C-alpha cells in the first residue's frame, strides 16, 4: 500500500508542476495571430512549400 500512496503523490506532484509550467508559459508567451505566426515561415502558405 505504501508503494501506491507514494506513486499517487508523485503523480499529483507531476500534474501540479505541469499546471504551474502551463500557467507560466501562458503568462510569458503572448498569443499571436495566424498571419504573424505564418510570417516566420517563408513558404508556409504555398502549395508544396515547407511541411
C-alpha positions in Angstrom: 0.0 0.0 0.0 2.9 2.3 0.6 4.0 2.0 -3.0 0.6 3.1 -4.2 0.5 6.0 -1.9 4.0 7.1 -3.0 3.0 6.7 -6.6 -0.1 8.8 -6.2 1.9 11.6 -4.5 4.4 11.6 -7.4 1.6 11.7 -9.9 -0.1 14.6 -8.1 3.3 16.5 -7.9 3.8 15.9 -11.7 0.3 17.2 -12.5 0.7 20.2 -10.3 4.1 21.0 -11.8 2.7 20.7 -15.3 -0.1 23.1 -14.5 2.3 25.6 -13.0 4.5 25.4 -16.1 1.5 25.8 -18.3 0.4 28.9 -16.4 3.8 30.4 -16.5 4.1 29.8 -20.3 0.7 31.3 -20.9 1.7 34.4 -19.0 5.1 34.8 -20.6 4.3 33.8 -24.2 1.7 36.0 -25.8 -0.6 34.6 -28.4 -0.1 35.9 -32.0 -2.4 36.0 -34.9 -2.2 33.3 -37.6 -0.8 35.8 -40.0 2.1 36.7 -37.7 2.8 33.1 -36.9 3.0 32.1 -40.5 5.1 35.2 -41.4 8.0 33.5 -39.8 7.7 30.6 -42.2 8.6 31.8 -45.7 6.8 29.1 -47.8 4.0 28.1 -45.3 1.1 29.3 -47.5 2.3 27.9 -50.8 1.2 24.5 -52.1 4.2 22.2 -52.0 6.0 24.6 -49.7 7.6 23.8 -46.3 5.9 20.9 -44.5 
